[in-house]
């Protein structure tokens, strides 16, 4: 009986807190991704760092933009180059106060940045679906966890869904991430 009462009080406090708290207009944050199979790896090259900016038109609908650094290398001429991924998503969220689940969907662009130039190719466009849960620690700070699934070619995805949802397909297409966001 005592456990049931505790669960009921906890659920009511989350719901009441959600109704009393206004959702943020936007945020700027850091994300750090890893492959599902490399989460917890001590190899720091396995992690994909990035930054994210979000703006919300209403309490539930907004847009976000990410820039992720997939790889870094130095060539024979000592020039450093970066393989970048740029993501633009339409985001839907449910600001429930302490907890804030969300989903995002949008295009992905791959590009290279060198010391002299930056470029993206025509065949470097893909799509992503992202879902996560933020924990609003303060009204200006949240931390969260999310999963991001990438598809290079939608026609190929729908023709080969068995492969994309196989172990090998998930290893190549899914990333698990942690985020920290400063909200305004």
ChimeraX attribute file (.defattr): number of C-alpha atoms within 10 A of each C-alpha:
attribute: neighborCount
match mode: 1-to-1
recipient: residues
	/A:1	5
	/A:2	6
	/A:3	8
	/A:4	9
	/A:5	10
	/A:6	11
	/A:7	11
	/A:8	10
	/A:9	12
	/A:10	12
	/A:11	12
	/A:12	12
	/A:13	14
	/A:14	14
	/A:15	15
	/A:16	13
	/A:17	15
	/A:18	18
	/A:19	13
	/A:20	10
	/A:21	13
	/A:22	13
	/A:23	21
	/A:24	17
	/A:25	14
	/A:26	18
	/A:27	19
	/A:28	18
	/A:29	18
	/A:30	18
	/A:31	21
	/A:32	19
	/A:33	24
	/A:34	21
	/A:35	21
	/A:36	16
	/A:37	15
	/A:38	16
	/A:39	15
	/A:40	12
	/A:41	12
	/A:42	9
	/A:43	9
	/A:44	10
	/A:45	12
	/A:46	17
	/A:47	22
	/A:48	20
	/A:49	19
	/A:50	19
	/A:51	18
	/A:52	20
	/A:53	18
	/A:54	21
	/A:55	19
	/A:56	19
	/A:57	10
	/A:58	12
	/A:59	14
	/A:60	13
	/A:61	15
	/A:62	18
	/A:63	18
	/A:64	20
	/A:65	17
	/A:66	19
	/A:67	20
	/A:68	21
	/A:69	20
	/A:70	19
	/A:71	16
	/A:72	14
	/A:73	11
	/A:74	11
	/A:75	8
	/A:76	6
	/A:77	6
	/A:78	8
	/A:79	11
	/A:80	14
	/A:81	18
	/A:82	18
	/A:83	17
	/A:84	22
	/A:85	21
	/A:86	18
	/A:87	21
	/A:88	21
	/A:89	21
	/A:90	18
	/A:91	21
	/A:92	19
	/A:93	21
	/A:94	16
	/A:95	20
	/A:96	20
	/A:97	22
	/A:98	18
	/A:99	19
	/A:100	18
	/A:101	17
	/A:102	18
	/A:103	18
	/A:104	20
	/A:105	20
	/A:106	18
	/A:107	17
	/A:108	21
	/A:109	19
	/A:110	21
	/A:111	17
	/A:112	18
	/A:113	16
	/A:114	15
	/A:115	9
	/A:116	8
	/A:117	8
	/A:118	13
	/A:119	11
	/A:120	14
	/A:121	10
	/A:122	7
	/A:123	10
	/A:124	13
	/A:125	18
	/A:126	16
	/A:127	18
	/A:128	19
	/A:129	18
	/A:130	19
	/A:131	18
	/A:132	19
	/A:133	20
	/A:134	22
	/A:135	17
	/A:136	20
	/A:137	12
	/A:138	12
	/A:139	15
	/A:140	13
	/A:141	17
	/A:142	21
	/A:143	18
	/A:144	18
	/A:145	18
	/A:146	20
	/A:147	19
	/A:148	19
	/A:149	17
	/A:150	19
	/A:151	20
	/A:152	17
	/A:153	13
	/A:154	11
	/A:155	9
	/A:156	11
	/A:157	14
	/A:158	10
	/A:159	10
	/A:160	12
	/A:161	11
	/A:162	11
	/A:163	12
	/A:164	21
	/A:165	14
	/A:166	11
	/A:167	11
	/A:168	10
	/A:169	15
	/A:170	17
	/A:171	15
	/A:172	16
	/A:173	17
	/A:174	23
	/A:175	23
	/A:176	22
	/A:177	21
	/A:178	18
	/A:179	21
	/A:180	21
	/A:181	22
	/A:182	17
	/A:183	20
	/A:184	13
